[in-house]
Amino acid sequence: MNIQDIRSMFPILDQEVNGNPLVYLDSAATSQKPVTVIEALDRYYREYNSNVHRGVHTLGTKATDAYENSREKVRKFINASSMQEIIFTRGTTTAINTIAESYGRDNLQEGDEIVITYMEHHANIIPWQQIAKRTGAKLKYIPLQEDGSIDIKDVEATVTNQTKIVSVMMVSNVLGTINPIKEITEIAHRNGAIMVVDGAQAAPHLKIDVKDLNCDFLAFSGHKMCGPTGIGVLYGKKALLEKMVPVETGGEMIDFVDLYESTWKELPWKFEAGTPIIAGAIGLGAAIDFLEDIGLDNILEYEHKLADYAVERLSQIEGLTIYGPKHRAGLVTFNIEDVHPHDVATVLDADGIAVRAGHHCAQPLMKWLKVSATARASFYLYNTEEEIDKLVEGLIKTKEYFSNGF
């Protein structure tokens, strides 16, 4: 994997920010897009822009074929059994909300349990809070170890025969924790619960095999894996999806409409009401092609090296605290003593270095960490050790700037 060749595929990286070469360390928020994805979007709009599943004319047929070909690419990407199990959504948030509203609404009642963890993104907390309020179910949290990892014994102690849904992120967007999803799924199933996986931070970096994991649902977003914004995926086991009622209704998802009754199309289209995210799906298909050409295993190995290097370098800065386990995905979340993370990010930005600062849509985790916010540097296949060195230089500069009373 030649890093300079890869970087040349991302035109946005070849620019200056505030008079300095851009150092983009915020891929956990959204990744940059390679030329092949940009060209795929441009080609759709320039050459065969049309709605799908409607017209029989040439452009409509080309658009429909490209849209459904992307669905097949997603199916292969996560090793699902059927294209009927792949539903295009606006993103991870929409996918989890769909599960909560459709499956949760009809399968939860008072006294049932929904189990999640303290590290979850708000998108995997709030939908369960809302459905728990409406159904009378109880929301429970798997505790975390001191380093922010999960102990299987705690999962076994939290999940009971009253648990109906377990929903856990595969990779933490704050701590970089890689959770033992397969083992958690086994515990969920042993107790009669279904397993929902938030794969937003995993899909860009790890090979996901839904058959091997045996999860019941998986949600992820395209924009974090070199694809466009506004497109995501809901995977669900066919037997479960067939029993679920659509939460959004209207055009295209129907089979027959009478004055007072309607019937739905078969999977996956019954969950894709209205004009779907055509360009986004096509762009996601191009992103999957790009990632698979490079190889997810190669990407993961490279990111682990970057993360290890970053932890080693940042650990040398006095007064800097790093959060999360030793074995982590490609990100490092940290704080500098007596310097607010927003100030850290602002000073770094002046040097062209982009990091995330705030609660990272994980306020319960911030409370668990006993902080109000953190700074986060997240890495992807186009980052380099030299960029981490620039980050370290910028953090030392930031620390000195504020220690001198400015």
C-alpha positions as CSV (number, residue, x, y, z in Angstrom):
1,M,0.0,0.0,0.0
2,N,1.8,3.1,-1.3
3,I,0.6,6.0,0.8
4,Q,1.6,8.7,-1.6
5,D,-0.3,6.9,-4.4
6,I,-3.4,6.7,-2.1
7,R,-3.1,10.3,-1.1
8,S,-3.0,11.4,-4.7
9,M,-6.5,9.8,-5.2
10,F,-8.0,12.4,-2.7
11,P,-7.9,15.8,-4.4
12,I,-9.1,17.7,-1.2
13,L,-5.9,16.8,0.6
14,D,-3.8,18.8,-1.9
15,Q,-4.6,22.2,-0.4
16,E,-3.5,24.7,2.2
17,V,-5.5,25.8,5.2
18,N,-4.5,29.0,6.9
19,G,-1.3,29.0,4.9
20,N,-0.3,25.5,5.9
21,P,-0.7,22.1,4.2
22,L,-3.9,20.5,5.3
23,V,-3.6,17.8,7.9
24,Y,-7.0,16.1,8.0
25,L,-7.4,14.1,11.2
26,D,-11.2,14.0,11.5
27,S,-12.2,10.9,9.4
28,A,-14.2,9.5,12.2
29,A,-16.6,12.4,11.7
30,T,-16.5,12.1,7.9
31,S,-13.9,10.7,5.5
32,Q,-12.6,12.3,2.4
33,K,-13.7,11.1,-1.0
34,P,-11.4,9.6,-3.7
35,V,-11.6,10.7,-7.3
36,T,-13.4,7.4,-8.3
37,V,-16.3,8.2,-6.0
38,I,-16.5,11.8,-7.2
39,E,-16.5,10.7,-10.8
40,A,-19.2,8.1,-10.2
41,L,-21.5,10.8,-8.8
42,D,-20.6,13.2,-11.7
43,R,-21.2,10.5,-14.3
44,Y,-24.7,9.7,-12.9
45,Y,-25.7,13.3,-13.0
46,R,-24.1,14.0,-16.4
47,E,-25.0,10.9,-18.3
48,Y,-28.0,9.0,-16.9
49,N,-29.7,11.1,-14.3
50,S,-33.2,9.5,-13.9
51,N,-35.5,8.0,-11.3
52,V,-35.3,4.3,-10.6
53,H,-37.9,1.5,-10.6
54,R,-40.3,3.6,-12.6
55,G,-39.7,4.4,-16.2
56,V,-38.9,1.9,-18.9
57,H,-36.8,4.4,-20.9
58,T,-33.1,4.0,-21.4
59,L,-31.9,6.4,-18.7
60,G,-34.3,5.0,-16.1
61,T,-33.0,1.5,-16.9
62,K,-29.4,2.6,-16.5
63,A,-30.1,4.4,-13.2
64,T,-32.0,1.4,-11.9
65,D,-29.3,-1.0,-12.8
66,A,-26.6,1.1,-11.2
67,Y,-28.7,1.6,-8.0
68,E,-29.4,-2.1,-7.6
69,N,-25.8,-3.1,-8.6
70,S,-24.7,-1.0,-5.6
71,R,-27.1,-2.9,-3.4
72,E,-25.4,-6.1,-4.5
73,K,-22.0,-4.6,-3.8
74,V,-23.1,-3.8,-0.2
75,R,-24.5,-7.4,0.1
76,K,-21.1,-8.9,-0.8
77,F,-19.3,-6.3,1.3
78,I,-20.9,-7.5,4.5
79,N,-21.6,-11.1,3.3
80,A,-25.4,-10.9,3.6
81,S,-27.5,-13.8,2.3
82,S,-29.7,-11.8,0.0
83,M,-30.1,-8.3,-1.6
84,Q,-33.5,-8.3,0.1
85,E,-31.7,-7.8,3.4
86,I,-30.0,-4.6,2.2
87,I,-32.0,-1.4,2.7
88,F,-30.7,2.0,1.7
89,T,-31.2,4.7,4.3
90,R,-30.0,8.2,5.0
91,G,-27.4,6.8,7.4
92,T,-26.8,5.0,10.6
93,T,-29.1,7.2,12.5
94,T,-32.0,6.6,10.2
95,A,-31.3,2.8,10.2
96,I,-31.3,2.5,14.0
97,N,-34.4,4.6,14.3
98,T,-36.1,2.3,11.8
99,I,-35.3,-0.7,13.9
100,A,-36.5,0.9,17.1
101,E,-39.7,2.2,15.5
102,S,-40.6,-0.8,13.5
103,Y,-39.2,-3.8,15.3
104,G,-39.2,-2.3,18.8
105,R,-42.7,-0.8,18.7
106,D,-44.2,-4.2,17.8
107,N,-42.0,-6.5,19.9
108,L,-41.5,-4.6,23.2
109,Q,-43.9,-4.4,26.2
110,E,-43.7,-3.3,29.8
111,G,-41.1,-5.2,31.7
112,D,-38.9,-6.0,28.7
113,E,-35.3,-4.9,28.6
114,I,-33.2,-3.0,26.0
115,V,-29.5,-3.3,26.7
116,I,-26.8,-0.9,25.4
117,T,-23.5,0.4,26.7
118,Y,-22.2,3.7,28.2
119,M,-20.0,4.2,25.1
120,E,-22.8,4.4,22.6
121,H,-23.3,7.3,20.1
122,H,-26.5,9.3,20.7
123,A,-27.9,7.7,17.6
124,N,-27.8,4.3,19.4
125,I,-29.2,5.8,22.7
126,I,-32.0,8.2,22.0
127,P,-34.1,5.9,19.7
128,W,-34.1,3.3,22.5
129,Q,-34.9,5.9,25.1
130,Q,-37.9,6.9,23.1
131,I,-39.2,3.5,22.3
132,A,-38.7,2.4,26.0
133,K,-40.9,5.3,27.1
134,R,-43.7,4.4,24.6
135,T,-43.6,0.6,25.4
136,G,-42.8,0.5,29.1
137,A,-39.6,-1.3,28.4
138,K,-36.5,-0.7,30.6
139,L,-33.2,0.6,29.3
140,K,-30.1,-1.0,30.8
141,Y,-26.4,-0.3,30.4
142,I,-23.5,-2.7,30.2
143,P,-20.8,-1.2,32.5
144,L,-17.3,-0.5,31.2
145,Q,-13.9,-1.4,32.4
146,E,-11.5,1.3,33.6
147,D,-9.9,1.5,30.1
148,G,-13.2,1.8,28.4
149,S,-13.5,-1.8,27.2
150,I,-16.2,-4.4,27.8
151,D,-15.8,-7.5,29.9
152,I,-18.0,-10.4,28.7
153,K,-18.8,-11.2,32.3
154,D,-20.5,-7.8,32.6
155,V,-22.5,-8.6,29.4
156,E,-23.6,-11.9,30.9
157,A,-24.6,-10.2,34.1
158,T,-26.6,-7.4,32.4
159,V,-28.4,-9.4,29.7
160,T,-31.3,-11.5,31.1
161,N,-34.2,-13.6,29.9
162,Q,-36.2,-10.3,30.1
163,T,-33.9,-8.7,27.5
164,K,-35.4,-8.4,24.1
165,I,-32.9,-6.1,22.3
166,V,-29.2,-5.7,22.7
167,S,-27.7,-2.8,20.7
168,V,-23.9,-2.1,20.7
169,M,-21.5,-0.2,18.6
170,M,-18.8,-2.4,17.0
171,V,-16.1,0.3,17.3
172,S,-16.3,3.3,19.7
173,N,-16.1,6.7,18.0
174,V,-14.5,8.2,21.2
175,L,-12.4,5.4,22.8
176,G,-11.5,3.4,19.7
177,T,-12.6,0.3,21.6
178,I,-13.3,-2.7,19.3
179,N,-16.1,-4.6,21.0
180,P,-16.5,-8.4,21.0
181,I,-19.7,-8.3,18.9
182,K,-19.8,-12.0,18.1
183,E,-19.6,-13.0,21.8
184,I,-22.2,-10.4,22.8
185,T,-24.5,-11.7,20.0
186,E,-24.2,-15.2,21.4
187,I,-25.2,-14.0,24.9
188,A,-28.1,-12.0,23.4
189,H,-29.4,-15.0,21.5
190,R,-29.0,-17.3,24.4
191,N,-31.4,-15.1,26.3
192,G,-33.9,-14.8,23.5
193,A,-32.9,-11.3,22.5
194,I,-32.0,-9.9,19.1
195,M,-28.7,-8.2,18.4
196,V,-28.4,-4.8,16.7
197,V,-24.9,-3.6,15.7
198,D,-23.9,0.1,15.1
199,G,-21.3,-0.4,12.5
200,A,-20.7,3.3,11.6
201,Q,-17.1,3.3,12.8
202,A,-16.4,-0.3,11.9
203,A,-17.5,-0.5,8.2
204,P,-14.7,1.8,7.0
205,H,-12.0,-0.1,8.6
206,L,-12.9,-3.7,9.4
207,K,-14.2,-6.7,7.4
208,I,-17.7,-7.3,8.6
209,D,-19.3,-10.7,8.0
210,V,-22.9,-10.6,9.2
211,K,-23.2,-14.4,8.8
212,D,-20.2,-15.0,11.1
213,L,-21.3,-12.4,13.6
214,N,-24.9,-13.7,13.4
215,C,-26.2,-10.3,14.3
216,D,-29.9,-9.6,13.5
217,F,-29.4,-6.0,12.3
218,L,-26.5,-3.9,11.3
219,A,-26.4,-0.1,10.5
220,F,-23.6,1.9,8.9
221,S,-23.1,5.1,6.9
222,G,-21.4,5.8,3.6
223,H,-19.8,9.1,4.3
224,K,-17.4,7.6,6.9
225,M,-16.1,5.0,4.4
226,C,-15.1,7.2,1.4
227,G,-18.7,7.4,0.1
228,P,-21.1,10.4,-0.2
229,T,-23.1,12.0,2.7
230,G,-26.7,11.1,3.0
231,I,-26.5,7.4,2.3
232,G,-26.4,4.5,4.7
233,V,-27.4,0.9,5.0
234,L,-29.7,-1.1,7.2
235,Y,-29.0,-4.8,7.1
236,G,-31.6,-7.1,8.7
237,K,-32.2,-10.8,8.6
238,K,-34.9,-11.4,6.0
239,A,-37.2,-13.3,8.4
240,L,-37.3,-10.3,10.8
241,L,-37.6,-7.6,8.0
242,E,-40.5,-9.5,6.5
243,K,-42.5,-9.2,9.7
244,M,-41.7,-5.5,10.2
245,V,-44.1,-2.7,9.2
246,P,-42.6,0.3,7.3
247,V,-42.2,3.4,9.3
248,E,-42.2,5.6,6.2
249,T,-44.9,5.2,3.6
250,G,-45.8,6.7,0.3
251,G,-44.7,6.3,-3.3
252,E,-42.7,3.3,-4.6
253,M,-42.9,1.2,-1.5
254,I,-46.4,0.1,-2.3
255,D,-47.7,-2.9,-4.2
256,F,-51.4,-1.9,-4.4
257,V,-53.3,1.2,-3.1
258,D,-57.1,1.2,-2.7
259,L,-59.1,4.0,-1.1
260,Y,-58.9,2.6,2.4
261,E,-56.2,-0.1,2.3
262,S,-52.8,-0.6,0.8
263,T,-50.3,-3.4,0.5
264,W,-46.5,-3.2,0.5
265,K,-43.9,-4.3,-2.0
266,E,-41.5,-7.1,-1.1
267,L,-38.2,-6.5,0.5
268,P,-36.1,-4.4,0.4
269,W,-38.3,-1.8,-1.4
270,K,-41.1,-1.7,1.2
271,F,-38.6,0.2,3.4
272,E,-37.5,2.7,0.7
273,A,-40.4,5.1,0.3
274,G,-40.3,7.8,-2.3
275,T,-37.4,8.6,-4.6
276,P,-34.5,6.9,-3.0
277,I,-30.9,8.3,-2.6
278,I,-29.9,7.2,-6.1
279,A,-26.6,9.1,-6.5
280,G,-25.6,8.3,-2.9
281,A,-26.1,4.6,-3.4
282,I,-24.1,4.7,-6.6
283,G,-21.4,6.6,-4.9
284,L,-21.4,4.1,-2.0
285,G,-20.9,1.3,-4.5
286,A,-17.9,3.1,-6.0
287,A,-16.5,3.6,-2.4
288,I,-16.8,-0.1,-1.7
289,D,-15.0,-0.9,-5.0
290,F,-12.2,1.5,-3.9
291,L,-11.8,0.1,-0.4
292,E,-11.9,-3.5,-1.6
293,D,-9.2,-2.7,-4.3
294,I,-6.9,-1.6,-1.5
295,G,-8.1,-4.3,1.0
296,L,-9.8,-3.9,4.3
297,D,-7.1,-5.9,6.0
298,N,-4.4,-3.7,4.6
299,I,-6.3,-0.6,5.8
300,L,-6.8,-2.0,9.3
301,E,-3.1,-3.0,9.6
302,Y,-2.0,0.5,8.5
303,E,-4.3,2.3,10.8
304,H,-3.2,0.2,13.8
305,K,0.3,1.3,13.1
306,L,-0.7,4.9,12.9
307,A,-2.7,4.6,16.2
308,D,0.2,3.0,18.0
309,Y,2.5,5.6,16.7
310,A,0.1,8.4,17.8
311,V,-0.3,7.0,21.3
312,E,3.5,6.7,21.6
313,R,4.1,10.3,20.5
314,L,1.2,11.8,22.4
315,S,2.1,10.0,25.6
316,Q,5.4,12.0,25.6
317,I,3.5,15.2,26.1
318,E,3.4,16.1,29.8
319,G,-0.1,16.9,31.1
320,L,-1.9,15.1,28.2
321,T,-4.4,12.3,29.0
322,I,-5.3,9.7,26.5
323,Y,-8.6,7.8,26.8
324,G,-9.4,4.3,25.7
325,P,-7.8,0.8,25.7
326,K,-4.4,-0.1,24.5
327,H,-5.7,-2.1,21.6
328,R,-7.8,0.4,19.6
329,A,-9.1,1.4,16.2
330,G,-7.4,4.3,14.3
331,L,-8.2,7.2,16.6
332,V,-6.8,8.8,19.7
333,T,-9.0,10.9,22.1
334,F,-7.3,13.1,24.6
335,N,-7.2,16.2,26.8
336,I,-4.5,18.6,27.7
337,E,-4.5,19.7,31.3
338,D,-6.1,23.1,31.9
339,V,-6.8,23.6,28.1
340,H,-10.4,23.3,26.8
341,P,-10.6,20.9,23.8
342,H,-12.2,23.6,21.7
343,D,-9.2,25.8,22.3
344,V,-6.9,22.9,21.3
345,A,-8.8,22.4,18.1
346,T,-8.8,26.2,17.3
347,V,-5.0,26.5,17.8
348,L,-4.4,23.4,15.7
349,D,-6.7,24.7,12.9
350,A,-4.5,27.8,12.7
351,D,-1.8,25.4,11.6
352,G,-4.0,23.6,9.1
353,I,-4.6,20.6,11.4
354,A,-8.2,19.4,11.6
355,V,-9.3,17.5,14.7
356,R,-12.7,17.1,16.4
357,A,-13.4,18.7,19.8
358,G,-16.6,18.3,21.9
359,H,-18.6,15.5,23.3
360,H,-18.6,13.5,20.1
361,C,-22.4,12.8,20.3
362,A,-21.5,10.7,23.4
363,Q,-22.5,12.7,26.4
364,P,-23.1,9.7,28.7
365,L,-19.6,8.5,27.9
366,M,-18.2,12.0,28.7
367,K,-20.0,11.8,32.1
368,W,-18.4,8.3,32.6
369,L,-15.0,9.8,31.8
370,K,-15.7,12.7,34.2
371,V,-15.0,15.3,31.5
372,S,-17.2,17.7,29.6
373,A,-15.5,17.3,26.3
374,T,-12.3,15.8,24.6
375,A,-10.3,16.4,21.5
376,R,-10.0,13.6,19.0
377,A,-7.6,12.8,16.2
378,S,-8.9,10.1,13.9
379,F,-6.9,8.4,11.1
380,Y,-7.7,6.8,7.8
381,L,-5.8,5.1,4.9
382,Y,-4.6,8.5,3.6
383,N,-2.9,9.7,6.8
384,T,0.8,9.5,7.6
385,E,3.2,9.4,10.5
386,E,4.5,12.8,9.4
387,E,1.0,14.2,9.9
388,I,1.0,12.8,13.4
389,D,4.3,14.5,14.0
390,K,2.7,17.8,13.0
391,L,-0.1,17.1,15.4
392,V,2.4,16.6,18.2
393,E,4.2,19.8,17.3
394,G,0.8,21.6,17.3
395,L,-0.2,20.2,20.7
396,I,3.1,21.2,22.2
397,K,2.7,24.7,20.8
398,T,-0.9,24.8,22.2
399,K,0.3,23.7,25.6
400,E,3.0,26.3,25.7
401,Y,0.6,29.0,24.4
402,F,-1.8,28.5,27.2
403,S,0.7,27.8,29.9
404,N,2.2,31.3,29.3
405,G,-1.1,32.9,30.2
406,F,-2.5,33.7,26.7
